[in-house]
Amino acid sequence: MPVLILLGIGTVCGITALVSKHKPSQKYDINMSEQEKTKRVFENNQKRIDKIMRKYR
């Protein structure tokens, strides 16, 4: 019986961790201009490209 309780607690903690990890955060400030949003998107894309390039070096 205690094993089932621990298993249930572990499952709940695992699910909440996955949900919080994949939860989309607010990417942009409401007051940002279109140009600032575009700049932020380009910066994020460059970070992703750099991360991929480091992985395959």
KARA-V36678 format. One line per field, one symbol per residue. burial: I if it has 9 or more other C-alpha atoms within 8 Angstrom, else O. Layout:
BEGIN
burial = ???
END
This chain:
BEGIN
burial = OOOOOOOOOOOOOOOOOOOOOOOOOOOOOOOOOOOOIOOOOOOOOOOOOOOOOOOOO
END
